[in-house]
Amino acid sequence: MPRPSTEAEYLASLVPPSARGFSRRALLRGAVGAGSLLAVPSLLAACGSGDATSSSGASGAATSGATGTVSLGSNGSDAAPKAALQSVIDSFQKANSGLSVKINTIDHNTFQENINNYLQGSPDDVFTWFSGYRMRFFAAQGLAGDISDVWQGKSNMSDALKAASTGDDGKQYFMPSTNYPWAVFYRKSLWSSKGYEVPKTLDDLKTLGAQMKKDGLDPIAFGDKDGWPAMGTFDQLNMRINSYDYHVSLMAGKEDWSGDKVKAVFNTWRDILPLHQSDSLGRTWQEAAQSLQQKKSGMYVLGAFVAQQFSKGAEQDDLDFFTFPEVDSNIGTDAIEAPIDGFMMAASPKNEAGAKKLLSYFGSADAQNISVKADPSVIATASDADQSGYTALQKKSVEFVKSAKHISQFMDRDTRPDFASTVMIPAIQSFLKTPTDVDNLVKSIQQQKLSIFTS
């Protein structure tokens, strides 16, 4: 069968019969870019700006004379990232009097779920996105613009960041802006008042969780209404139980999902599920984070963006984190997740010179200094960014990422988008509803994986 030309067609053609047993609501909510499934082709396309000036073939050097309007599609709909982006744009426009930027903000999940329709319709000149497989997918499909010339002379970006921004053809399609670690977050004041200590092993975590229950707390805040947050817990457990190398191989479709190693992940997760907030499928990550902020929960396995639900100042200063505990002493805890966020350019932007000028700015220390000040949940990717004003949480994040031996990007970025959205989101949500039937669950995942990865 010839490979479909778009992710929407790709996803629609690859959903196997075995996937039909999962709830349609979960499937539709999780399907990234599945336009043929979601039937909302104009939702994001309508956000494209039609007032940008035209430009053709502008190199990095030619962007110095860029003028007109650049449209920017953003998934930063939460208050903190939205304010941070606006601050960066204000600074950019002040320094570039001939350029203006029109920001089109869309709900985060809606943006992700409809990205394919968006890119095939009338996309903005520049749009927010992520590094990893999903960046490479759209580049390979011709739905993203080559910004290799913008990367020329980018000495403030590491080789690793450049590699994370490079498509399968060796060209750059992504400009990193910020990243952040996933870990176990908690409030220092609550732990101090209760005498809690950071758990080093999973057994320590279980013991701590039992004490938190006695103290009237939900040990682990948990919300998976949007489908993706629970992937982080799977990733942490898989890297602790089976190693980083196995995790990467599993995400690449090279391992047997029905094997004992994957069963061990789900069985271990099942054992600690009683420590999690109940009814997680009806709760967003923001609502779960608010229970941590309100000291109703003791911990939360999430990205550092959990800080967005805490007021700046004393509340955010009270937030701390530790690495997910050790499960196997032979594997340890030297693997973490630290996703990279940034920006891409549309394949045929209306204002290419302006778009590249803006992308170059996003990769600068000046822009990132503003971002991390406005949103203390993230850290800059530029090596020359000013860290002197970092909060304690940001400083710890920098050291946490720097000290890690292995760094993954997150399940829905490290594997194929169709597998993550149409298989793993409903599979994990099915597990959270009925965690007792692991054998049939992993068999179903493996059957669907074979259909998708061998196509």
C-alpha positions as CSV (number, residue, x, y, z in Angstrom):
1,M,0.0,0.0,0.0
2,P,1.5,3.4,-0.9
3,R,2.3,5.6,2.1
4,P,-0.4,8.3,2.6
5,S,0.9,11.8,2.0
6,T,-0.4,13.4,5.2
7,E,-0.5,12.4,8.8
8,A,-4.3,12.6,8.8
9,E,-4.6,10.0,6.0
10,Y,-1.7,8.1,7.6
11,L,-3.5,7.8,11.0
12,A,-6.9,7.0,9.4
13,S,-5.4,4.3,7.3
14,L,-3.4,2.7,10.1
15,V,-6.0,2.4,12.9
16,P,-6.4,-1.4,13.1
17,P,-9.6,-3.2,13.9
18,S,-8.3,-4.0,17.4
19,A,-8.3,-0.3,18.2
20,R,-12.1,-0.2,17.9
21,G,-12.6,-1.7,21.4
22,F,-11.3,1.5,23.0
23,S,-13.7,4.4,23.6
24,R,-14.3,6.5,20.6
25,R,-14.1,9.6,22.8
26,A,-10.6,8.8,23.9
27,L,-9.6,7.9,20.4
28,L,-10.8,11.2,18.9
29,R,-9.4,13.2,21.8
30,G,-6.0,11.6,21.4
31,A,-5.6,11.5,17.6
32,V,-3.0,14.1,16.8
33,G,-3.8,15.8,13.5
34,A,-6.3,13.1,12.5
35,G,-8.4,15.5,10.4
36,S,-10.4,12.7,8.8
37,L,-11.5,11.6,12.2
38,L,-12.1,14.9,13.9
39,A,-14.0,16.6,11.0
40,V,-13.0,20.1,11.9
41,P,-10.8,21.1,9.0
42,S,-11.2,24.8,9.3
43,L,-10.8,25.2,13.0
44,L,-7.1,26.2,13.0
45,A,-6.8,27.1,9.3
46,A,-9.0,30.1,10.1
47,C,-6.2,31.4,12.3
48,G,-3.9,32.2,9.4
49,S,-3.1,35.8,8.9
50,G,-3.7,37.2,5.4
51,D,-2.0,40.6,5.9
52,A,1.7,39.6,5.9
53,T,4.0,40.9,3.2
54,S,5.3,38.4,0.7
55,S,8.9,37.4,0.6
56,S,10.8,34.7,-1.2
57,G,13.9,32.7,-0.6
58,A,15.3,35.0,2.2
59,S,18.5,33.8,3.7
60,G,19.6,34.5,7.2
61,A,21.6,37.5,6.1
62,A,18.7,38.9,4.1
63,T,16.3,38.9,7.1
64,S,17.9,42.2,8.3
65,G,15.6,44.1,5.9
66,A,12.5,42.2,6.8
67,T,9.3,44.2,7.1
68,G,5.6,43.8,7.4
69,T,3.5,41.4,9.6
70,V,4.5,38.0,10.8
71,S,1.7,35.7,11.9
72,L,2.4,33.4,14.8
73,G,0.3,30.4,15.7
74,S,0.6,29.5,19.4
75,N,-0.5,26.6,21.6
76,G,0.4,28.5,24.7
77,S,-3.1,29.1,26.0
78,D,-2.4,28.8,29.7
79,A,-1.7,32.1,31.4
80,A,2.0,31.8,32.1
81,P,3.2,30.7,28.7
82,K,0.8,33.1,27.0
83,A,2.2,36.1,29.0
84,A,5.7,34.9,28.4
85,L,5.3,34.8,24.6
86,Q,3.7,38.2,24.6
87,S,6.6,39.6,26.5
88,V,9.1,38.2,24.0
89,I,7.1,39.5,21.0
90,D,6.8,43.0,22.6
91,S,10.6,43.0,22.9
92,F,11.1,41.8,19.3
93,Q,8.8,44.4,17.9
94,K,10.6,47.1,19.9
95,A,13.9,46.1,18.4
96,N,12.5,45.6,14.9
97,S,10.4,48.7,14.1
98,G,9.6,47.5,10.6
99,L,8.1,44.2,11.7
100,S,4.9,43.5,13.7
101,V,3.7,40.1,15.0
102,K,0.1,38.9,15.1
103,I,-0.3,36.1,17.7
104,N,-3.1,33.6,17.1
105,T,-3.5,31.6,20.3
106,I,-5.4,28.3,20.3
107,D,-6.2,26.0,23.2
108,H,-3.2,23.7,23.7
109,N,-4.9,20.4,23.2
110,T,-7.0,21.7,20.3
111,F,-3.9,23.0,18.5
112,Q,-2.1,19.6,18.9
113,E,-5.1,17.6,17.8
114,N,-5.6,19.6,14.6
115,I,-2.1,20.4,13.7
116,N,-2.2,18.5,10.4
117,N,-5.3,20.4,9.2
118,Y,-3.7,23.6,10.3
119,L,-0.5,23.0,8.4
120,Q,-2.4,22.0,5.2
121,G,-4.8,24.9,5.4
122,S,-3.6,28.5,5.9
123,P,-1.1,28.2,8.6
124,D,0.6,31.1,10.3
125,D,4.1,32.0,9.2
126,V,5.6,30.6,12.4
127,F,4.1,28.2,14.9
128,T,4.9,26.7,18.3
129,W,5.9,23.0,18.3
130,F,8.2,20.4,19.7
131,S,11.4,18.6,18.9
132,G,11.5,14.9,18.3
133,Y,9.6,12.6,15.9
134,R,6.7,14.9,15.4
135,M,8.9,17.7,14.2
136,R,10.7,15.3,11.7
137,F,7.3,13.9,10.5
138,F,6.0,17.2,9.3
139,A,9.3,18.2,7.8
140,A,9.4,14.9,5.9
141,Q,5.8,15.6,4.6
142,G,6.8,19.0,3.3
143,L,4.6,20.8,5.8
144,A,7.4,22.8,7.5
145,G,9.9,25.2,6.1
146,D,13.7,24.8,6.0
147,I,15.4,27.2,8.4
148,S,19.0,25.9,8.0
149,D,20.1,29.4,7.0
150,V,18.8,30.7,10.4
151,W,21.0,28.2,12.1
152,Q,24.2,29.4,10.4
153,G,26.3,31.0,13.0
154,K,24.1,29.8,15.9
155,S,27.0,29.3,18.3
156,N,24.9,29.5,21.4
157,M,23.1,26.2,20.6
158,S,24.8,22.9,21.4
159,D,25.3,20.1,18.9
160,A,22.7,18.1,20.8
161,L,20.1,20.9,20.3
162,K,21.0,21.2,16.6
163,A,20.5,17.4,16.2
164,A,17.1,17.7,17.9
165,S,16.2,20.4,15.4
166,T,17.3,18.5,12.3
167,G,15.0,16.6,9.9
168,D,15.7,13.3,8.2
169,D,17.2,15.2,5.3
170,G,19.8,16.8,7.4
171,K,18.2,20.3,7.3
172,Q,17.0,22.3,10.3
173,Y,13.3,22.8,10.7
174,F,13.1,23.8,14.4
175,M,14.4,26.5,16.7
176,P,14.6,25.5,20.3
177,S,13.5,28.0,22.9
178,T,13.0,26.4,26.3
179,N,13.0,23.0,27.9
180,Y,12.0,21.6,31.3
181,P,12.4,18.4,33.3
182,W,9.8,15.9,34.4
183,A,10.2,14.8,38.0
184,V,8.2,14.3,41.2
185,F,7.1,17.7,42.5
186,Y,6.1,18.6,46.1
187,R,5.6,21.6,48.5
188,K,8.5,22.0,50.9
189,S,6.4,23.6,53.6
190,L,4.0,20.7,53.6
191,W,6.7,18.1,53.8
192,S,8.6,20.0,56.5
193,S,5.5,20.2,58.6
194,K,4.8,16.5,58.3
195,G,8.4,15.3,58.5
196,Y,8.4,13.7,55.1
197,E,11.7,12.7,53.5
198,V,12.5,12.3,49.8
199,P,12.1,8.6,48.8
200,K,15.1,7.1,47.1
201,T,13.5,3.8,46.0
202,L,10.0,2.7,44.9
203,D,9.6,0.9,48.3
204,D,10.4,4.2,50.0
205,L,7.7,5.9,47.8
206,K,5.1,3.3,48.8
207,T,5.9,3.8,52.5
208,L,5.7,7.6,52.2
209,G,2.4,7.3,50.3
210,A,0.9,5.1,53.0
211,Q,1.9,7.8,55.6
212,M,0.4,10.5,53.4
213,K,-2.9,8.6,53.3
214,K,-2.9,8.4,57.0
215,D,-2.4,12.1,57.1
216,G,-5.5,12.7,55.0
217,L,-3.7,13.5,51.7
218,D,-3.9,12.0,48.2
219,P,-0.2,10.9,48.0
220,I,0.1,11.5,44.2
221,A,-1.9,14.1,42.3
222,F,-3.1,12.7,39.0
223,G,-5.2,13.9,36.1
224,D,-5.4,12.3,32.6
225,K,-8.5,13.8,31.1
226,D,-6.4,15.0,28.2
227,G,-4.8,11.7,27.5
228,W,-1.1,12.6,27.5
229,P,-0.1,13.3,31.1
230,A,-0.1,9.6,32.2
231,M,2.4,8.8,29.5
232,G,5.0,10.5,31.7
233,T,4.4,8.0,34.5
234,F,4.8,5.1,32.0
235,D,8.0,6.6,30.7
236,Q,9.5,7.1,34.2
237,L,8.6,3.5,35.2
238,N,9.9,2.0,32.0
239,M,13.3,3.8,32.2
240,R,13.6,2.7,35.9
241,I,12.5,-0.9,35.4
242,N,14.0,-1.7,31.9
243,S,16.6,1.1,31.3
244,Y,16.8,4.1,29.0
245,D,18.1,2.1,26.0
246,Y,15.2,-0.3,26.2
247,H,12.7,2.6,26.5
248,V,14.1,4.2,23.3
249,S,14.0,0.9,21.5
250,L,10.4,0.3,22.6
251,M,9.3,3.7,21.4
252,A,11.0,2.9,18.1
253,G,8.8,-0.2,17.7
254,K,11.7,-2.5,18.0
255,E,10.5,-4.4,21.1
256,D,7.6,-6.7,21.9
257,W,4.9,-4.8,23.8
258,S,3.4,-8.0,24.9
259,G,6.6,-9.2,26.6
260,D,7.5,-9.5,30.2
261,K,9.3,-6.2,30.4
262,V,6.3,-4.2,29.4
263,K,4.1,-6.3,31.7
264,A,6.4,-5.4,34.5
265,V,5.9,-1.7,33.9
266,F,2.1,-2.0,34.0
267,N,2.1,-4.4,36.9
268,T,4.4,-2.0,38.9
269,W,2.1,0.9,38.0
270,R,-0.9,-1.1,39.1
271,D,0.7,-1.7,42.5
272,I,1.1,2.1,43.1
273,L,-2.2,3.2,41.5
274,P,-3.9,3.3,45.0
275,L,-1.5,6.1,45.9
276,H,-2.9,8.2,43.0
277,Q,-5.9,10.5,43.0
278,S,-9.0,8.5,42.0
279,D,-11.1,9.4,38.9
280,S,-8.1,10.7,37.0
281,L,-9.8,10.5,33.6
282,G,-12.2,13.2,34.7
283,R,-9.5,15.6,35.9
284,T,-7.1,17.9,33.8
285,W,-3.5,18.2,34.8
286,Q,-4.2,21.8,35.9
287,E,-6.8,20.6,38.3
288,A,-4.5,17.9,39.7
289,A,-1.7,20.6,40.0
290,Q,-4.2,22.8,42.0
291,S,-4.6,20.0,44.5
292,L,-0.8,20.0,45.0
293,Q,-0.9,23.8,45.3
294,Q,-3.7,23.6,47.9
295,K,-1.8,21.0,49.9
296,K,-4.5,18.4,49.3
297,S,-2.0,16.1,47.5
298,G,1.6,15.3,48.6
299,M,3.3,14.8,45.2
300,Y,2.9,15.1,41.5
301,V,4.7,13.3,38.7
302,L,4.7,16.0,36.0
303,G,6.8,18.5,34.0
304,A,8.1,21.6,35.7
305,F,5.2,23.5,34.0
306,V,3.3,22.4,37.2
307,A,4.7,25.7,38.5
308,Q,2.2,27.6,36.3
309,Q,-0.5,26.7,38.8
310,F,1.4,28.4,41.6
311,S,1.5,32.1,42.3
312,K,4.9,33.8,41.6
313,G,6.9,34.5,44.7
314,A,6.5,32.6,47.9
315,E,4.2,29.8,46.4
316,Q,6.6,29.0,43.6
317,D,9.6,29.2,45.9
318,D,7.8,26.6,48.0
319,L,7.8,24.1,45.1
320,D,10.6,21.5,44.8
321,F,11.2,18.2,43.1
322,F,13.2,15.0,43.1
323,T,13.9,12.4,40.4
324,F,11.6,9.5,40.1
325,P,12.8,6.9,42.6
326,E,14.9,3.9,41.9
327,V,13.3,0.6,41.0
328,D,16.3,-1.5,40.0
329,S,19.7,-0.7,41.6
330,N,21.4,-2.1,38.5
331,I,19.6,0.6,36.4
332,G,19.5,3.5,38.8
333,T,18.1,6.9,38.2
334,D,20.4,8.6,35.7
335,A,17.7,8.8,32.9
336,I,15.2,11.7,32.9
337,E,12.8,13.3,30.6
338,A,13.4,16.9,29.5
339,P,11.2,17.9,26.5
340,I,12.4,20.7,24.2
341,D,9.8,23.3,23.1
342,G,10.3,25.8,20.3
343,F,9.1,27.1,17.0
344,M,8.9,26.1,13.3
345,M,8.1,27.9,10.1
346,A,5.3,27.0,7.7
347,A,6.3,25.4,4.3
348,S,5.2,28.5,2.4
349,P,5.1,31.4,4.8
350,K,3.5,34.7,3.6
351,N,6.4,36.6,5.1
352,E,9.4,34.3,5.0
353,A,12.0,37.0,5.7
354,G,10.1,38.2,8.7
355,A,9.4,34.6,9.9
356,K,13.2,33.8,9.8
357,K,14.0,37.1,11.6
358,L,11.5,36.1,14.4
359,L,12.9,32.5,14.6
360,S,16.4,33.8,14.9
361,Y,15.3,36.0,17.7
362,F,13.5,33.1,19.5
363,G,16.9,31.3,19.5
364,S,18.7,34.3,21.1
365,A,19.6,34.8,24.7
366,D,17.7,38.1,24.8
367,A,14.4,36.3,23.9
368,Q,15.0,33.4,26.2
369,N,15.9,35.6,29.1
370,I,12.5,37.2,28.8
371,S,10.7,33.8,28.5
372,V,12.3,32.2,31.5
373,K,11.7,35.3,33.6
374,A,8.0,35.4,32.7
375,D,7.5,31.7,33.1
376,P,9.8,30.2,35.8
377,S,8.7,26.7,35.0
378,V,11.1,26.6,32.0
379,I,14.8,27.1,31.4
380,A,16.6,28.6,28.4
381,T,18.3,26.4,25.7
382,A,20.7,29.2,24.6
383,S,24.1,28.7,26.3
384,D,24.6,32.4,26.7
385,A,21.3,33.0,28.4
386,D,21.5,34.9,31.7
387,Q,20.9,32.5,34.6
388,S,21.6,35.0,37.4
389,G,17.9,35.7,37.8
390,Y,16.7,32.1,37.8
391,T,14.5,31.0,40.6
392,A,15.6,28.2,42.9
393,L,13.4,25.9,40.8
394,Q,15.0,26.9,37.5
395,K,18.5,26.6,38.9
396,K,17.7,23.1,40.1
397,S,16.2,22.3,36.8
398,V,19.4,23.3,35.0
399,E,21.6,21.1,37.2
400,F,19.1,18.3,37.0
401,V,19.2,18.2,33.2
402,K,22.9,18.8,33.1
403,S,23.6,15.9,35.5
404,A,21.5,13.3,33.6
405,K,23.2,10.6,31.7
406,H,20.3,10.0,29.4
407,I,17.4,12.4,28.4
408,S,14.2,11.3,26.7
409,Q,11.7,13.7,25.1
410,F,8.4,12.1,26.3
411,M,6.4,9.3,24.8
412,D,4.2,11.3,22.4
413,R,7.4,12.9,21.0
414,D,9.7,9.9,21.0
415,T,7.5,7.5,19.0
416,R,5.3,7.7,15.9
417,P,2.4,10.1,16.4
418,D,-0.1,7.7,15.1
419,F,1.0,5.0,17.6
420,A,1.1,7.5,20.5
421,S,-2.3,8.9,19.8
422,T,-4.5,6.1,18.4
423,V,-2.9,3.3,20.4
424,M,-1.1,4.4,23.6
425,I,-3.5,7.1,24.8
426,P,-6.6,4.8,24.8
427,A,-4.5,1.9,26.0
428,I,-3.2,3.7,29.0
429,Q,-6.7,5.2,29.8
430,S,-8.1,1.7,29.5
431,F,-5.5,0.5,31.9
432,L,-6.4,3.3,34.4
433,K,-10.0,2.2,34.2
434,T,-9.3,-1.5,34.5
435,P,-5.7,-2.2,35.7
436,T,-6.3,-5.9,36.3
437,D,-6.1,-7.2,32.8
438,V,-2.5,-6.4,31.8
439,D,-2.0,-9.5,29.7
440,N,-4.8,-8.7,27.2
441,L,-3.9,-5.0,27.3
442,V,-0.3,-5.6,26.2
443,K,-1.3,-8.1,23.6
444,S,-3.7,-5.6,22.0
445,I,-0.9,-2.9,22.0
446,Q,1.5,-5.3,20.3
447,Q,-1.0,-6.3,17.6
448,Q,-1.6,-2.6,16.8
449,K,2.1,-1.8,16.9
450,L,2.8,-4.5,14.3
451,S,0.1,-3.1,12.1
452,I,1.5,0.4,12.3
453,F,5.3,-0.1,12.5
454,T,5.4,-2.7,9.7
455,S,3.3,-0.7,7.2
